[in-house]
């Protein structure tokens, strides 16, 4: 790399924050092991009332690493991890890193077809998930090359009396895994470690691929993002670097999921590689989040605007004491000025001495790479770049840097920039470009401006994307799924403003000749969506149209549909808005339609088998 000549107007406006840092040179496993040796009796994580020290966590990681070696997982192998924030997820993630394998991190609530895609795309032969998701993985297993399906259970990580309570409530609803199912239960898997008589750790260069996270990239189609040990360890250094009030032992509420860059990079790894304590939250509810934040006296919380919106609506928070908070971070979507003011007022009224700090980042840089300094903020700004991170604003798609205050595309460079998009050199070349300033830049597809002090202001997304509860949803992907249905002639998916989720998904559909826009058709299509689309991306409604508006070049004018929905919302009362989502009765009907669809698909598959025989 040549000499860096990029402009850095923020350098003189950082206050006490560092402009550059030294980073741990090694694997993520080694970074965490170093903390376990330095702070063996510190608490590494809390889970449902139970605590685990750093020394005990390292024991669990090492056992898990040995078990993986015993089932044949080797350096460079991809292992699909579909787990929520639970102890097993922590053990698995660092155990894979210890043996040089690559964690293919996916959402456990993904639809069956999505899971099948992720497994096959990464060529995973081993999968780790929860027993409650067994049915989905069993349904698609024959379409993959999976040899080992390891099933963990939340109850395995609980202590009495919580375990008994879990089994009497949630545990009772989980379908039993058949006794003859070709799976490896967590307890049996971990016991295999006894057979490993050698050190399972494998040398790994810090620039080798260590993790795959998923994103829509700049074009809205699913991309596997290859991230390295250096990427994650640099982020861990940066998070502490821009939060110099952090001390080992400080508690972070880890509600953001481990399969998301924000959850894995900020809430888990940045804590565990610095001696922090993670409060693991396997399933988010506003009440649980609030209870843990207060009762565990958390020092740091990170979340998306939706989470904070829910917190502000929660009853029973009148006497909550938030004086332990050192940092409240918002990312994943734009934090409106109005919501920031409400949240800052809430924090002040509950004894917190800090305000919410907004940040920005992309999965292509693991997660956050820009944050509002603790001592200086500007209304509407997402802050200044992290140490050793560079941001510039260019004329979209070019390397032509724009003057301060002028809107253009946000470009990012620094030690957290991804290695590449997996198996996609064309998209990698379009997204990662090396400029004359000596840096390799990520073209984010997002629009913003930078002022003459280096503060960045997010202005919108150049790429078509819906952000709902912090999850990125790509309309083009959903339209491809809908258009594959035999009843659909044409579809268009848009985001509709929602006071809680920020946006929710709505689909417009033109039916093929011979199909009528009846309630039965609506149910069948909603059932089809439920089977093929992740829960967080499910449309709240499908509207049938005889035709869809078009642009001058014949494309579907999705902005026209967005304008129509905005106009409708403007005339609706709050009560009418609250009744837009499907009722409990309709949800039950959709579930019944899913069962009918599965019977139809099974019958169709049987016909195809008979046809092939002939």
N, C-alpha and C positions, 0 to 999 in steps of 0.2 A: 504494500500500500504506500502511495506517495505521501508527501507532506500534506497535513490537513490545513486547508485554508478557509474552511467554512466560517461564516460570520457567527459571532456569539454575543449578541447584544445583552443577554441575561447575565453575563459573567459578573458585571459590577452591581447586580441587583439581587444577589442571593443572600445577603445578610451573613449569617453564620454558617450557611450551608456550603458544603464543599463543591468545587467545580469538577474535581477529579478524585478517583479513589484507587486503592489497590484491592485486587480481588483474589479470593481463594482459588488456588490453581490445583484442581483435582476434581473428583467425581462428587455428585450430590451425596452419595453414601458416605464418602470420606468427610465431607463438610459436617454432616450430622454426627458421625462417629467422633469427630473432634470435640463436639459439644458434649457428647455422652461421657467422654473421658475428662472433660473439664468440669462439668456440672452433673455428676452421676446421680445425685439425689434430688436434683431439681425435677419438677413435674414437666414432662414433655407434652402430655395431652390429658384432657378430661373427656370422659364419654359416659353420658347418662348416669352421672353420680360417682363413677369410678375414676381413679387417677392412675396414671402410669408414669414412672420415673424415666429419665433418660437412659439409665443403665438397663432397666427392664425393657424399654422400647428397643434398644440395640440388641438385646437377647432375642426378642421376637423377630426382628429384621434378619438376624443371622440364621435363626432356625428356618425362617421362610426361604432364605437364599439357598440353604442346603437342600431343602425339600424340592425347590425348583430344579436344582442340579440333578437330584435323584430321579426326577421324571423326564430328564433329558433336555431341559431348557439350557441353551448355550448362548455364548456371546453373539450378539447380532440378531437373535430370534425376536420376533414380535409376539408379545403376549397381550391379548385384549383384556382390559380391566374395566368392568362395568359395575362399579361400586359407589355407594354414597360415602359421605364423610364418616368413616368408622375406623376402629383400630386396624382391622384387617387391610383396609385400603392403604394405610400408612406403611404397614409391614410389607405389603406386596410391592408398592411403588419403590421403596428403597432397596428391597431385596433384589428386584430386577436390575436396578442400577448397580448393585454390588457385583452381580455376575455378568454385567455387560449386555444384558438383554434390554429390549426397548418396550416401554409401556405404551400400549395403544389405548389411550384413555377415551372412553365413550360414555354417553349418558345412559344409565340403566333403564330409563323410561323411553328410550328410542323404540320406534315401531319395529316389528319383526324384519321387514325388508331393509330397513336402515341398518339393523344389527348385522344382517347377512352381508350387506355391502361393506361395512367397516371391517368385518372379519376377513372377507375375501380380498378386499383392497390391500390390507396389511399382511396378507398371507399368514394369519395367526393360526398356530396349531394348538395353542393353549389359551383357555379363557377362564377368568375368575369373575364370578358374580354372586349374587345372593340367592338363597333357596327360593325366595318369593318370586324370582324372575325365571325360574327353571323352565316353565312352560314355553316362554318365548324362544329361549335358546334351543330347547329340544325340538321345537317346530321347524327350525331352519338348519339344524345341525347337519342333516343329510346333504344340504346344498353347500357345505363348507368342508374344509379338510381338518376340522378340529379333532385332535386325538384326546386331549385332556380338558374336561369341563369340571372345574373346581368350584364347589358351592360352599360359600360361607353363610353364616346366619347371624343376625343381630343378637340373638339370645346368647350366642357363644361369647360375646364380649360384655355381657351383663353379669352383675353379681346379685345375689339374693338381697332383698326381696324383689328387686326390679325384674329379675328373670321370671319369677313366678307371675308377676303382674303382666309382663309382656305376653307370656304364654296364655294367659286368661283373656287377653284383649286382642292385640294385633296378631299374635301368633296363631290364634284359633282360626283366623281368616285365611292363612297361607295354605294353599293346597299341599298335601303331602307329596313329597318326592317318592315315586315308586321305589320299592326296596331293590328291585333289579335294574334300576336306572344306571346307565354307564357313566357314572359320575364319581368324583373323588370328594368326599366331605372334608371340610376344613380341618377338623380334628385329626382325621386319618392322614391328610396331606402333611400337616405339620409334624406328625410323628415320624414321617419318612426321614426327617433331619437326622435321626439317630443312626441311620445307615451311612451317612456321609462322614467319612473319616479324614477329610482334608479341608483345607481352607477354601471356601467357595468363591472368594473374591477373585475377579479377573481384571487385569490392567485395562484401563480405558482412557483414551485421550480425551481431554476436555472439549475438543471440537467434534467428537463423534456424535452421531445422533443418539439421544437418550430417551426422548419422549416424542410421541405423536399426539397432537391436539388437532381438532377439526374446526374449520371455519369456511365461510363461503368465498374467501379470497376477494379479489377485486371484481370478479365477474358474477358472483352469486352462485356458483356451482361448488359442490363440496370439495374441499382440498384438505389433504393430510399435511399438517405443518410439522416439519422436522425441526426439533429444538434440541439443543446440546446442554451438556453439563455447565459449560461456560455461560450460556444464556441464563440458566436458573441461578447459578451462584452469583453472577453479576447482579441480577435482580435482588437477591438477598442482601448483597452489600449496599445497593442503592436505597432499598427501603429503609434500612437502618441509617444510612448516610443522610437522608432527608428528614429523618425523625430522630434527632440527636437526644431527645428526651427518653428514648427507648433504653431499657436496662434488661439484662438477662433475668428471666423469671416473670417478665411482664406478660400479661394475658391478652391473647387475640381471640375474638369470637369468630370462629371459622364456620360461618353459615354458607358462604359461597362454595359451590361444589368442587370436588377434587378433579373432575374431568373438564373444568373450566380454567383458563389461564389465571384468572383473578383468584379463584379459590386455591388452586394448586401452588401458584407462584407467590402470591402475597400472603394469604391466610395460613398456609401450611409451611411450604419450604422456607420462606423468608423468616419465619419464626424458629423453625427447628434447626436452621443452620446458624442461628444467632443466640441460642439458649432461651428462646421464648417459649411460651406455653399456649397450646392450641385448645380452645374449647370446641370440640368437634360436634357439629350439629348435623345429624343424618337426614332429617326431614324438616324443612323450614315451615314454621307457622309464626305469624307476628307475635303471638303470645309467648311462645317458647323462646323466641329471639329476645324479647323484652325481659322475660324472667331470668334468662342466663346472663344477659348484660348487667342486670341489677344484682342478682344473687351471687354471681361469680366475681363481682367487682372488676369487670373487664377494663383493661387499659386502652385497648384499641379495638375498633369495630370498622369493618369495611363492607360496603354493600352497594346495591344499585338503587336508583331513586325510588323504584316501586317499594322496596323494603322499607325505606324511610317514610314513605307516604303511609304505609300500613301502620308503622310505629306511631305516627302522629294521630291516627284514628283509634288507637287502642284505648280501651277503658281500663281503669285501675292503675294508671301510671302517676296519679296525682302526687304521691309521696315518694316516688322513686328518687334515689340519691345517685346521681351520675358523676359525683366529684372525683371518682377514680380515673375517669377518661383522660387520656393523653392525646388521642387522635381519633377522629371520625372521618372516614374517607368515602367518597362517592365516585363511582365510575360505571362503565358498562353502558351508559346512556347519558344524555344531557340532563343536568340538574337545573331545573328552571330557577330563575332569580327568585320567584315567589316561593317555591318550595324551600330553597336555601334559607330565606328569611324566616320562614315558619320553623324550620329545623333548628336554626341558630337560637331563636327565641325559646324553643322547647328545651334546648341544652342549657341555656342561661337560667331558666326557671327551675331546673333540676340540679343546680349546683355545679354544673360543668364549667370549667374555666377556659374552654376552647370552643372554636367554631368548626363547622364541617368544612373539609378541604376537598375541593373537586380535582379529579385527575382525568387523565386520558391515556389510552393506549390501544393496541390491537393484539390479537393472538399471534400475529407475525412477529411481535416483539415480546412474546410470552404474555404480557398484559400491560400494566401501567408503565409509562416512560416519561410522564409529565405530571407535575403536581403543584398545587398552590402552596407556597412557602408558609410556615406557621406564623410568621411575623408580618406578612404583607400579602394583601389580596386585592384584586380588582374585580368589580362587579361584572359577572358574566364570563370571567376568564377561567380557563382550565389550568392555569399556572405556568410554570417554567420547566424546561427539560431537566431530567435527572442528571446526576454526575456522568460525565463521559458520553452523554446522549446529545444529539444534535437534531434540531427541527428547523426546517425552512419551508417557505410558502412559494410555490411555483405556479406558473401558468399551467393548468391541468394537462397532464400527460407529457410535459416537456421538462427540460432542466433549466428553463428560464426563470430565475428568481425574481420575485416581485418586490416592489418597494414596501416598506413598513406601512401597515394600515390598509393594504390592498388585498382583496379576497382571492384566494387560489387554492390549489391542492396542498394538503399537509403531507410533508415528507419526513421520515424518521430515519436516523442512523445511530449506531451505538453497539455496545457489547451484547445487548439482548436480541439483536436482529436474528431472525430464523436462519437456519442453514439453507433450506429450500422447501418447495412444495414437493411432496413425495410423488415420484413417477410422473412429474409434470414439468418438464424443462421449459415448455413454451410459456406457461403461466409464471414460472419462476423468473424467466428472463424479462417478462413484462412488469413484474412487481419489484424485483431487486435490480437496481441499476447503479453502476459505479460512475461517479461524476469526476470532473477535473479537480475538485477539491480534495480528492483522495479518499472519499467515503462511499460506502455502498448504502444506497437509500431505499427505504420501503415506500413505494407509492401506495398511499392508504386509500385513495378514492374518496377521502373526506375533505370537506372544504373548511377553510378557516382563514384567520388573519393573525399577524404578529405585530405588536407595537414596537416602538423603538427601544423599549426596555426588555424585550424578549418575552413578554407575556403573550400567551397564545389564546385565541378566542375561537371556539368551535362554531361553525356556521351551518353545518348540515352535511348530509351524505350525498356524494356524487353518484354512488352506486345505489341501485334500487334495493332497499332492505327495510324490514320491519324489526323494531326492537321491542320485545314484549317481556316485561319482568326481567330485563337484563339479557335475555337470550336473543341472538341474532337469527332472524327467520328470513329466508330468501324466497320471495314470491315466485321466481322463475322455477325453482325446484318443485314447489308445491303445484304450480300449474302443469309441470311435466307429469306429475303423479295423477292429477285430476284428468288430464287429457288422455291418459292411458285407459281410463274407464270406458267400457263399451257404450255407456249412455251419453257420454260427454262429447259435444262437438267442439266447444271452445270454452276456455275458462280465463278468469282474471282474478288475482288475489291482491288485496290491498290491506293496509293497516288503518284501523279506525281509532281515533283518540279515545283513551280510557283513563279515568282519574286515578285508578289503582295500578293497572299494568302499564300505563303510559300509552301503549297501543295494543289492540287486539286484532285478530285476523278475521277477515270476512272474504268469502269467495262468491264470485258471480259466475253463473254457468249458463251456457246455451246448450240445450239438449239436442241430440241427434233426432232426425225424423223417426216417428214411431214411439217416442217416449214422451210422457206427459208430465208437466210440473206439479205432481200431486204430493201429498204428505208421504206416501209410501216411497216415492222416488227420492224425496228429501232424506228420509230415514236411511235408505240404502246407500246414498252418497255419503252421509255423515258416518255411517258404519264403515264404509270403504276408507274414509279419511282416518278414522280411529285405528284401523288395522295397518295403514301404510304411513301415517304421519305421527311424529312424536307428540306426546301429550301437550307439551308447552306450545306447540305450533298449530294445534287443532283450531279450525275455524269455529267461531262462536255461532256463525250462521252461514247458510248458503242461500243466495237469492237467485232465482231463475229469471233469465231475460230472453227475449226473442232474438235480440242482437246486442252486441257490445259496441260502444262508441269507438271510432277509429281516428287515428292521426292522418295527416295529409299523405303520408307514405304507406298507409294501410295497416299500421301497427295498432294494437288495442290501446286506447287512450286511458291508461289507468289513472292518470291525474284527474281526468274528468270524473271518474267514479269516486275518487277521493273527495273532490269538491262537492259532489252530490251528497255524500255521507256527512260532510261537515255542515252543509246547509240543513240537512235533516236534524242533526244533533242540536243545531242552534234553536230549533223550534220545539224541542222535546223538554219535558219537565224532568227533574232529577229522578222522580219515581219511574217515569217511562224509561229512562236510561238504565235504571237498575233492573228492569225486567227484560232487557234485550237478550241476555244469555239464556240458554236452554234451561227449562225447569227440570226439577228432579224427575218428574214423570217422563219428560221427553228424553232425558239421559237414560232412563231405564229402557225406553223403547229402542234407543240407539244400541244399547248393549244386546238386546234381543236380536236386532238386525245384524249385529256382528256375528252372532252364533249362526244365524241363517246363512250369512255370506260364507262362513267357513264350511258349512255343509255343502253349499253350492260349489265352492272351489274344490273340495275333496271329490265331489262327483265328477267335476270337469276333468280333474287330474286322472281319475280312474278311467274315464273315456279315452283320454290321450294314451294311457298305457295300453288299452285294448287295441287302439288304432295302430300303435307302434308294433304290437305283436303281429297284426295282420300284414 
